[in-house]
């Protein structure tokens, strides 16, 4: 069962920084985020940056912690930001396709609600 993947841009990153962080923290947050995407093995920079923002919830220290996690394996950050229920509640060997799809659908709805906030 494929999971939807968000299509995001650097403009989305900047919009979410403005929404999630206090104005005095915008520049610092953008500096932290700029560190992801500088290495050849940093995949999907804008998508990962948005995932970092979601997990940080407006906290610079958490943003730095999530950046460190992305440096180890960016997929961990993506999965926890985009599909938290799926990766914590669905058994990898589970044989119930309806339960898997329900988790994917619920996670996608919650992600879109968060992402689309003004």
N, C-alpha and C positions, 0 to 999 in steps of 0.2 A: 504494500500500500504506500504509494508515494505521499510525502508530506509537502504541502505548499511551502514555497520559500519566498520570503518577501523580496521585492525589488526596491532597493533604496538607493538614494544618491547622497552626495556630500551635502546638498541643500537640506535634505531630511535630517542629517546629523546636526547641522547648525540650528535648524528649527527646534529640534528636540532639546538641544543644549539650552536654548533660550527658554524653553518651557520648563525644563526640569531643574535648572540651577538658578541660584540667585544671580542677579546681574553682575555683582562683584566677583563671581566665580566663573563667569563665561570664558574668559581668556585662559584661565588655568585648566578648565575642563577640555577646551579645544587643544591645548598643549599636550595634555595626557593622551587624548585620542589620536593625535598626530603621530604618536610613537608606534601605533599599529598601522602597518602598511609599508614600513620602511625596509623590511627584509624580503628577500625573494620568495620565501616560503610563507609569507603572510597572505593568506587567501581572503578574497572578498572583503576588502577593507571597509567599505561603507556599511555593509551588512553587519560585520563584526562590531564596528563602532556603535551602531544602533543597539545591538545586543548588549554591549558594555553599558550603555546609557540606561537601558531598561533595568539591568541588574543593579546598577549603582543607586538608582532612585534619588538622584540629586545630591549624593554624598561623594565628595572628592576622594576621600580615603577609600571608600568602596570601589570607586572608579579605578583607582590605582591597583587595588587588589584584583579586580576583574581583568585588568590589562595584563597583570602577571599571569593569571590563569590562561588567558588567550595566547600568551607567549609559549605556554607549555602545549596546549592543544586547543585551538580555536573552536573546534567542534563542541567541546564541553560548554563553552560560553553560548554558542548558538543554541544548543539543545535546551539549556536551562532558561534561556530568555524566550525562545520561540515555542518550545514544547515541554514545559515543566511537568505536566500531568502524564504525558506519554512516557517520559523517561523515568518517572518515579512510580507510576502505577501500573504500567503495562509490562507484563513479563516478556522478556525477549523471545522466549519459546512459546508464548501463549498462542493458543489455537482458536481463539474467539475473534474472528475478523470484525464482528460488529462492535465489540468492546474496543478494539484497536482504532476503528474508524471514529467511534464516539470520542475517544480521547484526542485524536487528531483534530476533529472538528471543534471541540471545546477549546483546545489550545489555540487554534487559529483564530477563533472568535475573540478570545481574550487578548491575543496579540494585536489584532486589528483595532480593537477598541482603544488600547493603549497608544498604538502608533498614530491613529487618526485624531487624537485629542488636539484641540487647537493650542 
